[in-house]
Amino acid sequence: MNVGVIISTWATSPDTSSKIGGLAVYAETLPNVKVVYSGNFSPTGKDIENFKNWIKEHKVDRVVFASCRPRLFKEAYKHAAIDMGINKYLIEVIDISELCSAEVKNELIAEKVKILLRAAVNRVTSLEEITVRKIPVEQSALVIGGGLVGMEAATRLADMGYDVHIVERKPFMGGKTPQLGTCFPSMDCGNCLAPFNDELHRRCMYRSPVTKEPNVHIHTLSELKRLMGVVGNFRAVIEKQPRYIDTKKCIGCGKCIDLCEGETSNEFDLGLSMRKAVYIPNNQSLPRIPYMDLEHCENSEELAKACPVGAIDLDMKPSTETLKVGTVIVATGFDLFDPTGMYLYGENKDVITQLELARLLDMSGPTSGVLRKISDGEIPEKLVMVQCVGSREQRIHEYCSRICCGIAVKHALDIKKRWPETDITILHKDIRLNGKDYERFYYESQERGVKLVRGESDKVTASPNGLILHYKDEDNEDVQLPTEMVVLSNGMEPSEGNEELAKAIGLDLNSDGFMDEKHPKLCPVETNINGVYICGACQGPMDIQHALNEVLYATSKASSILNKKEIEVELTKAVVDEDVCVGCGACASACPFEAITWGDFGLPVVNVEACTGCGICAATCPVAAMQLRLFRDEQVLPAIEGLLKPTKWLEDRDEPVIVAFACEGAAGYAAEIAGQLGMKMPENIRVLKVPCSGRLDALHLMRAFNQGADGVVIFACPEDQCHYIDGSKKAEERVAYLKKSLDVLGIGGERLDIYNVNSCEPDLFVALATSFAEKINTRSASAKVL
């Protein structure tokens, strides 16, 4: 084993050179270190070429790279090492920025960096070569949800040449968009799809290739029941309900609709009109094949005989199909809050919702686009809109639905343009218009006489002349506003079946019940399942404009998988020792990514494609049978021992020594930034980075105390920002348990603690580290006095 040590500094001053020289001399004394090279390295071609020659000349097979700017050089030098035949996982990088910025006389910092270097050498000698596994990719995608967003996603992927399966649980696609009529801010038809590549024209949903494109396969009346497999190789189990009309035989003549006997409430018009039992909701509905509602059809057998092509099949049964796909996009949209029981909705016909108002104002609606009261068919002279119904209310939904104010202003402006004499009042808590060009609607509506009144709505009561809205104004005074019609701006909520779908896929839901993204800024369409993406209002309230922007991102991510014939998966994953495993199932229960399944003989099997390498399962295993490659117990413990084995500094120290474990992607980065910015860190704190705080188990923490640590602190991600979902939470639970154990053992639970720090909080990292060090220092000083 030939370990090479590179010591590089950003600065070139004589003081820095002397400090680096001293560290280089120390490195030569460490076991298994064959050669040390110090100097000023940069990620330029010349320096990298010198690095390669150095590896070749000295036959180095493992490298420790110590630098005051490690993240600037890490990847470049790793790739250079790979070019020279060194496995990239046999390279350890440490941050020595504290040494570079410290005064020459500061011996404590110099000794601290020597300890960090020794720990890195100890660790690199214990590392193993890790290879990659190639996995073939299914060249097809699954889109769940056949609304505007789902159709746009499917169309985009189909245009790229991929097979796409759209799964829609209702008989027809389009979602709520066809019901809206026009959409802000462009005020054009809501069914418009974006042009693609060099196209100049917009594509109407009805005329889009979604039903004609050979790459698109439509599954209406269908639901996803289970998603199995991993990225590139998913198996989607689809359950399909009968349409009773064979889509392959039907020629769309409409004879079954004409002859149908039996009517029921029209869902498309939200109950404001009636429809036949055999129907197509409107002229733009897709597919153009009728659906037979057997529950309300009174002459189904007669219709079956009358069909000229024999397309009606009354014996159709539910069926199940398994689809092979490489990636999944969830675009299930949203439902609207049901305000029944509030403001006389459901009791008085003239209290309606904004979507019902949209149907009244649309030319295809029940009143042919004329605004009429439902009770008597008259055009109202006074109309009041009530905002935030079901939104921004603590007892219902605390969040803002984001689209309600825009819809209210749009409808108010539309009514004013067509019926200028109609008196319109919008009662609001505050108007929130957060989209491009939305302010234009706000000002234009006021110019046309729409009244915007701030207040807190209370109730609606009936009167001989219509309705009365009761509310409290800005002075908390009770006000009564007579009107003829009340329109409720009811907010968005998760779509029906959202929870069941999340369980079928294994997706996380946020506290409001919407699909949860991996990270709102860095991964806004990615989920906890690799290869599964979300877009549109299924992940929270948003308007069409923002939803379609997310489609572009989601399809781009999906296509980045589909355009590969194979996916290379690096095997820095969990691995089980079958000879030690007792089959308790703790690892499978702990895995937040459902990457562990059961194989033969009751032993766990790690799906390397789904495993993210967090190590939570390894920390949970009671017999240490589950381990994480690169962070096995036998690889972590040497690093801990390297930080604590006696040295001249440790033997003669006046201060206690503290081991700090830091999540590599968050607090670990904050520690690096703190050093680079010259923030003063306590000299007696030794930082060891781990992939996730959830990887740390009792063995690691207790070994640190056993080897002489006076205190141990964990810097974890904030719970709601954990890269591995609940790694921070599991670490906090483990620390709480161990603190009690330390009290029982007489060591003292106050010697162990855990804090949450983000990558952009170096000041917080330093403050918490300093506070913990002061606590341990005080305790140690008190112990010496006693």
N, C-alpha and C positions, 0 to 999 in steps of 0.2 A: 504494500500500500504506500503510494507516494503522494503525500499531501503538499500542495504548493500554496503559499500564502502571498497574496498581492495586497500591499498597503498603499493606498492612493489618497492624496489630499488635493483639495481644490485650490488651496493657497500655495504660494511659492516662497514665502518669507523665510529667513534663516531660522527664526524661532520654530516655525511649523516643521521645517526640515529636521531640526534637532529632535523634536518630539516624535516624529515619525521614525527617525533613525533608532531611537530608544525602543520603540515598539517592535521594530524589525529585529533588533538584536534579541529581544525577549522571545519573539516567534520562533527563532532558530533553536531555542531550547526545548520546545514542546515536542512530545512524542509523535512519531510518524510524519513530522514535517521535514521534507527533503530539501526544499528550496524556498527562499523568501526573496521577494522582489518589491522594492519600495520606490516610489517616485510620484510624479504628477501624471495621472492617467486621465484620458478623456475618451468619449465614444467616437473618436475620429478614426479614419481608415489606417493611418500610420500606427497609432497606438494599438489598435486591435491586431494589426499584422504582427507587431512586436510581441503581443501577448500570445499569439498562436505559435510563433517561433520559440518562445520561452517554454511553452507546454511541450513542444516537440523535442527541444534540446534536453530537457530534464526529465522527460517521460512521466510527466505529472498525470495522475489519474483522478485526483480530487482537488478542488480549489476552495480556499476561503478568501473571499474578496472583502477587505475592510476599507471603507471609503466614507468620506464626510458628505457625499452626495450619492448614496447607493442606488436610489431609484432612477437616477439619470443614466447610470451605467449598467445596471443589472441585466437587462434584456440583451443589450448589445454584446456584452461579454459572455453571457450564457450561450448565445447563438455561435459566438466564436469558439467556445469550448466544444459545442456540439460538432462543429465543423472539424475539430481535431479528434473526434471520436470519444469524447467524454460525455457520459449521460448527464443531461442538464440538471438532474436531481441530485447529482453528486457535487453540487456547488452551493456553498453557504455564504450568505452576504450579511455583514454586520455594519452598523452605523457608528462611526467614530467622530461625528461632528462635534461632540462635547470636547474631545481632545483638541481638535483643530482650533476651536474658539477659546479654549482655556488659556490662562497664563502659564508661562513656562515653569514657574515655581510651584504650580498646583500639582503636588505629587499624588494627591488623592484621586484626581481625575485620571492621571497617567496609570495608576495602579488599577483603577476601575476598568479602563479600556483593556488592560492586559487580561483581566479576569474574563471580560466579554470575549476576547479573542481566544482564550483557552477553552471556554465553553463551546465556541463555534468549532474549534478543531476537534474537541471531543465528540461533538455531534456529527460532523461530516464523516468521521471515521466509522460511525455506526450506521450510516445511510446505505440504502440498497439501490441498485439500478431499477428503474421503473420504465416499462415499455408502454406502447399504445396498442389498442385493439381497434381494428377496422370493422365497421358495421355497415351493411348495405342499407340504402335509403329507399323507401317506397316513394315512387314519383307521383304522389297524389296527396291532396289535402282534404280535410273535413272542415266545413264551415257550419257552425251550429247557430241557427237563426236566419230566417229568410226575409228579414226586413230590409230596409234600404242599405244599412251598413253591411249586413251579411251578403246581400246581392252585389254590392260594390266590391267587397273582398273577393267573392267568387269570380266576378268578372275580371278583376285585375289578375288573379292567378291564372285564370283560363287564357287570358290574352298573352301571358308569358309562356303558354304551351303546356301547362300542367293540368292533369285531371283534377276536378274539384267535385266533391259531394256536398250539396246543401241539404241540411236537415231542418225542417220547419214543422213544428207540432200542430199548426193549424192547417185547414184545407187549402189556403191560398197564401202566397207570399206578398210582401210589401209592408207588413207591419202596420204602424199607425200613420205612416207618411201619406198614403192615398186619402186618408180621412181629413188631412189638414187643408187641402185646397192649395193655398199658397204658403210659402215659407219666407221668413225674413232672413237676412236683410235684402235679398235680391227680389223678393216678392214674385218669384216665378213658381212654376209648378213644382210641388214637393217631390215629384217622381223623377226629376232630372238626375242622371248619372253623369259622372265626369268623363270628359273625352280621354282617350288614351294615346300615348306616343304622339304621332303627327296629326291626329284627328283635330279638326277645327270645330266640329259641331258637338253639342251636348247630346247625350243619348237618353232618350226617354226610357223609363223603366219598362214600359210596355213594349217598346220597340228594341230594347236591348237584346243582345244575343244570349241572355241568360237561359232562355228556354230553347234556343236554337243551336247554341254553341255545342259541338259534339264533346268538348272537354268538360262540360258542366252536367252533372247528374243530379236531378231534383228529387228529393224525398219529402213530400208533404205528408201531413198527418203522422209524422214520425218523431220519435224522441230517442235520445241517446240514453241507454240503460246502463252501459258500462264501458269504460275505456281501459284497455289493458296494454301492456308493452311499454316501450320507451321511445324517446325521440328517434325519428327515422323509421320506426317499426311499431306503430300503434295498431291495435285491433279494436275497432269501435263496434259495439253491439247495438244495433238499431231496432227498435220495435215500431212497427207500422200498423196503423189502424186502417180498416177498409174504407175505400171511397165509394164502393158499389158501382163505380163506372170505370171501365178499363181504359186507362189513359192511352194505351197503344191502339185500341180499336176506335175510340171516339173521334168523330170527324167535326165536332162542334156545330152540328146543324141546329141545335136548340130546341128540337122537337120535344124532348123530355121536359124542358122548362115550360113550354107552351101548354102541354097537356097535364102538368102536375096539379094535383088537388091537395090542398093543405098549406096553411100559412103559419108563420110564427114571427116573433119580434126580430127585426133586422139588426144584427150585431154591428154591422158596418155603420149604420146610422145611430148606433147607441140606443136603440129602442124607440127612436123617434118616427120610425116607419115600419112597415111589415115587408116580409120577403116570402117567396115560395119555398117549399121544402127541397126542391131541386133548384139550385141557383148558382150564379156567378155574382159576387158582391157588386162589382161595378165594371165599367168599360175598360179599366186598366188593370184589372186583377189578373194575376198569373198563378198557375197556368190557366189557359183558356179552356179548361175542362170543367164541367159542372160538378158540384158535390151533391150527393143525395143524403139528405137528413132523414133517415128512416123513422126517427122518432115522431116526426111531424108529417111525414108523407102518407096520404090516405089511399093512394092508388099505385103503389110501387110495382105490383105485379103487372098491372095494365101498361105501365111505362116500359117495363122490361120487354113486353111483347111488341110494343110500338116502336122500339129503337130499330132503325133501318139497318144497323150494322151489328146488332147484338152486343153492344158495349156494356149494357147494364147487367151486372152479375150480383144478384141478391145473396148469393152463397159465399161471398168474400169473407174471409176470416182475418183476424190479426196475424201478422207474420213477423218473423225475426230475421235479420240479415246482419252479417259481420263484414265490415269494410276494412280494408287494409290501407292505411294512410301513413304518411311520413310526418305530418304536422297537423295541428288543430287550431282553428281560430274560433273563439266564442264571441258571438255578436247577438245575444238574445234580447237586447234592448231593455225596456222598462215597462212597468205598469203605472197607471195613475191612481193616486190615493182616492179611495171611495169615501166621499163626504156624507154618505147616508146618515141621517140623524143630526146633522149640523145645518144650521141656517134654513131649516125646513126643506132641505134637499130630500127628495123622495116622497115628500108630502104635498108640496105645492109645485105644480107643473111649470110655473114661471121662474123657479130657481133651478138653474142649469149650470153645467161646467163649461170651461173654455173649449174643450173638444166638441161638446154638443153645439156650442155657438159656432165653431168652425164648420160643422156639418150644415147648420142653417144658412151660413153665408156662402157655402160652396154651391156652384151651379148644379152639381150632381146630387145635392142634398135633398132632404125631404120636402123643402119649401122652394126648391129650384133657385136657391140663392137669395131669397127675400127674407129679411129679418122679421120674424113673426113670433108673437107670444104663443106658447104651446096651448095655453088655456082657451083662447078665443080666436086665434089666427090673426089678431090685429097687430099692426106695426107699433112697437112701444114708443112712447114719447120720452120716457125717462128710463135710464138703465144704469145700474151700479155694478161695478166689478169689485170683488173682495179678494185681496191678495193674500198669499201665504196660508192657504187653507191646507192643512196637513204638513206644512213645512215651517221651519223655524218655530216650532212649538215643542216645548220640552216633553210634554206628555204623548206626543205622536212621533214626529221626526224633527230633530234639532237642526238638521242641515238645510241649506238653501237649495232649492231645486233649479236655480239658475236660468230657467227658460220662462218662468211664469210672467215676470214683468215684461219681457219682450213680447210674449203672446198677447198679453192684455193691451199693451200700447198698439201693437199691430192691428188687433181687432177693433180697438176704439177708433183708430185712424181710418180703417176700412169703412166702418159704419158712418163716420162723419163725412167721408167723401161721397157716399151714396145716399145718405139721409142726413143732410146737414142740420136739420132742425132737432134731431134727437139729442136730448140732454144726457151726457155721459159723465159719470164720476168714477174715478178709480181710487178706492180706499186702500192705502198701503202703509206698511211700517216704514219703509224707505224704498225707493225705486232703485233696482240693481240691474243695470244694462251693461253687460261686460263683453260685448262682442263688437266686431268691426262694423261701423256705420249705424250701430244701434242708437247712438245719441241723436242721429238725424230724425228717427221716428219720435223720440222723446220731445224734441223741440217742435216738430211739425204738428204733433197731436195737440200741443198746447196752443199753437197758433190757430188751430181749427176749433178751439173751444173746449177741448177735453179738460175736465177739472181733476187735478191730482191733489188729493186730500190725505194728509198724514193722520193716522189714528189707529186705535186698536179695536178691531171688530168684536162685537159681543154676541148679537143674535139677530135673527130676522123674524118678524112677526107679520101676520096677515092683517089687512085693514079693508074696509069696504071699497076703497079706491085702488087696492093693489097690495103692495108690500111696504114694510118699514124696516130699514136697517138701523139697528142700534149700535152705537160705537162711542168710544171715549176719544176726545180730541187731544191735541198736544198739551192742553192745560188740565187734562184728566177730567174734563167736564163731560157729562152725558149728553149725547147728541142723537136726535132721531132724523133720519133722512128718508122721506117718502120716495118710492120708486114703483115702476111697473114690472121691472124684470131685474133679477139678481143673477150675476154670472160669477161663479166661484173659480178662482184660479187655484185648482188643486194640484199639489206637487207630485213629483216622481217618487216611485219606490221600486224596490227590486221586483223583477218580473215573476209571475207565477211559476213555481217549480224551480226557482233559482237555487234553493238549498239542496233539492234532490239532485239537480244537475252537478252542483259543486261536489257532492258526495260521490257521484258516478265517475267523475274525472279525478277527484282528489284535490280540488282547488280550495284555497282558503277564501273565506268571506271576511269582509271588514265588519266593524261593529254595527254598521247600518244594514248589513245583509247583502251588499253588492259584492261582486267578484273583486278580489284584492290583487293589486299589481305587486310585483316584486319590489319595486322602489318607485315612488311617485315622480322622481326626477331622472334617475339614471336608467330605470327599466320600466317605463310607464305602461307598456303593453305586455311585458313578460310576466309570468306567473311562477309559483313555486314548483310547477311541473315543467321541466325542460322540454321545449318544443310545442307547448300550449300557450297561445296568446289570446289576449282579450282586447276588444276595442268597442267604442261606443258606450251607450248608457248602461250597459251591463255592469260597468265598474263604477258607476256614479253618475249623478245628473250632469248632462251636457247637451248642447244644442247640436243640430245637424252639421253645422260648419266644423265644429271641433271633432265630432264623431268621425267625419270623413277624413279629417287629417290623421286621426288615429288609424284609420283603415290603411292609409299609405304606409305608415310605420309598421303595422302588424303584417301586412303582405310582404313588405320588404324583408322583415325578419324571417317570415315563413319561407320565402323564396331562397333565402340564403342557405336554408337547410335542403330544400328540394333540388337546388341546382348542383348538389354534390351527389355523386354516385355512391360515395362511402363517407361515413363520418369517423374521424379518428378520435377515440376516447382515451385520454391519458388515465392510466390505472393508479392514480393517486387516490385510491378509494379504500373503503373499509374491506377487510378480509377476515374470514373466520377460521380459527383453528378447530377443525372438526374433532380432533382427538381430545380437546379440552372442553368443548361446548357441551352443556347439559340440556340444551333444548328448552330453556325456560321461557323464551319469547320476549325477554325484556328489550332486546335490541330492536325487534320489529315494532314493538309498541312505541319505542322512543323515537324512531326515525320520522322526522317531519315531512319527508319526501316520499314515503311509502316505497322505499327502494329495497326493502328486505322482505322476501317472501319465504315460504316454506318449501323445502325440497324433500327428497326421499329420506326416510328414517327420522323424520321430525327435526331436521337440522335447517338452520337459516341459510338462505342463498341471497347474496348481494347482487342486485342488478346494477352492474357498473355504469350502464348508460344513464340510470336514474340517480345514482349516488352522487352527491355533490362534494363529498370529502370533508364534511364538517367534523366528524369524529364523535358526535353525540352518542351514537350507539356504543362506541368503544368505552366511553366513560360510564355508560349505564350497565354494561356487562358485569355481572357479579363475580365471574371467574376469569376475567381477562382473556376470554376466548376470542372476542371481537377486537380487532386492532385496526388502526388507520395507518396505511403505508405513509412513510416519511415522518409520522408522529406515533410510531409504536411506543409502548412503554420503554422498551430497551433503547429507543432513540431519544426520548424526552429526558429520561433519568440521567444519562451522561451529561447532558447540557446543564441540568440542575446541579449536579455534582461539580461540574466545571466552574460554576459560579460560587461554590461554597467551600471547595477543598482548601485546607490551610495554606496560606502564603504568608510572606512577611507582613503584609498589610493586615491580614485577618488575625494573625497571632498577636500583633501589637496594637490592634485597633482600640480606640476610645469610644467609637460609635457603634451601635448595633448594625447588623447587615440585614437588608430587606430584599426579598425576591419579588419582582413584579411581573406577572403574566399579562400580556396585552394582545387583544385580538389584532391579527396582522392587518386586516383591511380597515380598521378604524383607529383604536387607541394606539396601535403600533405605528401607524403613519403619523398620528398626532405627536408621538414621542420624537420621531425623526424631525418633524417641522420645528418642534421646540428646540432641539439641538442646533438646527441650522440657523434659527433666529437668535441664538445665543441666550435663550431663556435658562435661568439657573435652576438646574435640577439638583436635588440632594445627592451628594457623592456616594451615599451608602445604599442607593437603590440600584438594583441590577434588573434590567428589563429583558425578558425572554418572550419572544413572539410565538403565538400559537394560531392555528387557522380559525379557531372559534373557542370562546371561553367554555362552551359546552363540552369541549374535548377533555377538559381538566377533570380528573377524578380525585378521590381521596388519596390514592397512592402518590400522586404527584405533589399534592399540597403537604401531606404528612412527611414525605421524603425530604422536602425542603426544610421543614422544622428539624427533622432527624439529623440532617447534615450541618446544622448550625444556624439556620436562618432565625433571626429574632422576630421577624414579621413577614407575612406573605399577603400581598394585595393583588387582586385581579381587576384589570381594566377591561370591561366588556362593552359591547355595542349598546346603545339605548335599546330598550326592549322592542319598541315599535320600528326600529331600523336594523334589527339583526339580519345579517345576510343569510342566515340559516333558520329564519322564522322564529324559533323559540330557544335558540342556544343560550342567549343571555338569561332568559327566564330559568332554564334548567340549571345554569351555573349559580344563579342567586339562591335557588332552592337547595343546592348542594352545599353552598357556603353556610347558609342558615343552619343546616343540620350539623356541619362540622364545627361550627362555633360552639354549639352545645357540647359536642364531644371534647373539644379542647378545654372547656371549663371543667368537665368531669375529670379529665386527665391532669388537671392542675397547670396546664400550659397557659390557659387564658384565651377566651374567645375573642378578646379585643385585639389579639395579635393577627387575626385574619379578617379581611374585609374585601368588599367588591364595590366598584363604582362603574357608572355608565359614562362613557366618553366617546364622542364622535371624532371622525378624522379631521374635521375642521376646527377642533377645539384644543389646540396645543396649550393655550393659557389655562384652560380648565384642567388639563392633564397635569401640568406642573403644579397648579394650586392643590389639587387632590393628593398628588404624590408628596408634596411638601407637608401638607397637613397630616397625612398618615405617618410620615417619617418623624414628625415632631411628637406625635402620640407615642410611637414606639420608643423614641429617644427618652421621653419623659418617664415612661414605664421602666426602661432599663436603668435610668439614673436612680429612680426610687428603689429598685431592687438592689442596686449596689450599696445604697445607704443602709438598707436593712441588713 
